[in-house]
């Protein structure tokens, strides 16, 4: 694991400039949060291709659909809570129903938003984006993978939801090039498979190192693409390992855990599966580290879950 810490949103802003230089049809929209989402980087470089809609997220998504219908590649950004909650109608009916080329890059997702509290901590966004037809859902785990995801989203002629956090995150030592819809194996082991996305990927790797001290070998999979889910790798892990643990900074309802459970349910073979995530609770204001502990989203929580599963 690398110790380099990055803001994913910084990487997003810089990547937008890079792409904007290559493609003059890229336009960027924001809802009065460009300083936080870092779309301000693009606004400074290409002011004629940046539009600030103020606190009007629904209008922004409607305009994104209109611009995309005219041949533009649209990046629309705001906080995850507002992009997916406040503007869900427009995302579903204006963007996804017509399969328009809009990339919704939402920042400040999950419990690690910290002091902003429950109203700003999107814990349901993966679920409500995953359920919409035509939508691709990506949760990159670090800075470099954020850049890869943004670039890869251009290969999809349709809507994409990319979920980013607020805080700096450590850079993972990647073993494979980024490929949409393909889980990345970070570590090999035959006892348990640990699937994770976003910030939980780092905690999954930490947990695997701790488990190895107890002679428990874990395969760790960075499941950066939630939809379409990598069915092949899930089926491989059913055959290869004795149990599965799925980790996400999101509600256990409707997110990565449910996506993997759906694959398991359709297979002939059963496997014990545990989920690490937020369990039927809203977020709350607090320090990021304290909140991760309160909601059971630390590496030690993953270790405990694996130990309990294997004891059974």
C-alpha positions, 0 to 999 in steps of 0.5 A: 500500500502506498502512503500517498494521500489524495483528494479524489475531487482534486484528481477529478478537477485536473482530469476535466481540464485534461479532457477538455483540451482534447475534446471541445464538446465536453461541458461541465455543470455545477450547482453552486459547489464548484469550489468543493467539487473542484469543477472550478478548475475547469471553469477557470480554464474553459469559462465558456463551457462551464455553467453554474446553476446555483442551488438548483440541482433539478434544473442542472440535470434537466439542462444536462439532458438537453445539452447531451441531446445536442451532442455534448458530453456533459459532466454534472457535479454536486454533492452526492446527496443532492445529485441522487436525492434532490434530482432523482426524477430528472436523472431517471426521466430526463437522462436515463430514460433517453440514455443520454451522454451525461456523467454525474460525478458526485462528491462528498458521499458516505459517512466520511463527509463528517461534520456536515452531518446526516443531511449531507451524508449520502448513504443510499446513493449507490442503491438509487442509481443502481436501480435505474436502467441504462445507468453505470455506477462506479466507485473508485478507491483512490486518486489514480483510479478516479482519473481512470474512471473519469476517462473510462466513462467517456467510452460509454455513450450513456449515463454514468454515476461516479461516486467520490468522497470528501476526504483524502484517501490513500493510494492503493498499489494496483495490480491490474489496469482499470477496466469497467465492469471488471473487479480488480484482484489486489491480493490472493488467498483461499480462505475468504474473499473480501469485496470492497469499494471506495475507501473500504478498499484500503481497510480491506487490505489492512484487514487481510494483512491482520488476518494473515497473522492468524494464518487466514489468507484472504483474496481482496477484490476492489469492486470499483464497478457496481453496475454492471457487476463482475459476475465472473469474479463473484462466481470464481470466489464462490468456488475458490473461498470458504466465505465472503465479506462485502465492505462499503461506506453505504447502506447495506441495503441496495449497494455493493453487498446486495449486488453481490448477493444477487449473483450468489443467489442465482448460482447453484452453490451457496456460500456464507456472506457477511456485509460491512456497511451502515445498518438502517441508520442515518449518518450524524455529525462527527469526526471522520475517524469516530464515525467510521468506528461508530458505524463499524466501518474499520479494518478491525470490523472486517477482521472480526466479521471474517473470524466469526464467519470461519468459526461457523 
